[in-house]
Amino acid sequence: MSDPVLQAKPILERFRLDDRVAVVTGGGQGIGRAFAHALAEAGAAVAVADLHAQNAQRVADELTAKGAQALAVQVDVTQPDSVEAMVATIVKQWGKVTIGVNNAGIGQWIAAEDMPAADWDRMMAVNLKGVFLCCQAEAKMMLPTGYGKIINTASMSATISNTPQNQAHYNASKAGVLHLTRSLGAEWAARGVRVNCISPGYTRTALVQDLLDTPQGQTVLPVWMSMTPMQRMAEVTDLQGAVVFLAAAVSDFMTGSDLIIDGGYCAW
């Protein structure tokens, strides 16, 4: 009988992403930027995709300065044609897409009874429809090859209902991402494409800071910290190990899974 422990590559080699091609949506700032850097440092060629082309280019330049292969791509994840064009641009540049990190998202605090339907629609379009469109386009490249890694950014808000801020539409959109991840992970598992997600807790990003700078935001941070066992927000670097793990061969037996990285918030 063969011995898988003795036959396997050394563990750190199985974390390497050499010869892989990744795309990170929402890669122009915050968590997406941190993901792009992590994947590039692990050896992948990285397409930084963002609605704002200048942000994507800035991050791509940062990766190039590190000696990585990088490409900036403008994309509107709510538009199928734009998503398909993004993938086509990457394939034209590097011939394949093997890692899809679908991270683009928005947030908003608003009482449910006051929420315009347009706010609900926009949240779902970016946070849920956008993730699906990207998964679909990436999988079309991966399924014929029999291998690929798709990593979606969900949130601990997919599992719990946040307090004291009101964000029912955000929570619902992220719960949708979580179940979409499970559904696609099961659907594509036998064809070699793994689909998992990362669920950050409260993380220090420009998006979160914009919310904290509102009048309501002045009152929420002490509540968050009182409910977080580690008593701090995450830094974007706290999430980098998870994206490399899910992108690498070391996690090949995982699909439909969710990694909650929240400083223990969901443990209480």
Secondary structure, DSSP 8 states (H G I E B T S, - for coil): ---HHHHS--TTGGG--TT-EEEEETTTSHHHHHHHHHHHHTT-EEEEEESSHHHHHHHHHHHHHTT--EEEEE--TT-HHHHHHHHHHHHHHHS---EEEE---------GGG--HHHHHHHHIIIIIHHHHHHHHHHHHHGGGT-EEEEEE--GGGTS--SSS--HHHHHHHHHHHHHHHHHHHHHGGGTEEEEEEEE-SB--HHHHHHHTSTTHHHHHHHHHHT-TT-S-B-GGGGHHHHHHHHSGGGTT--S-EEEESTTGGG-
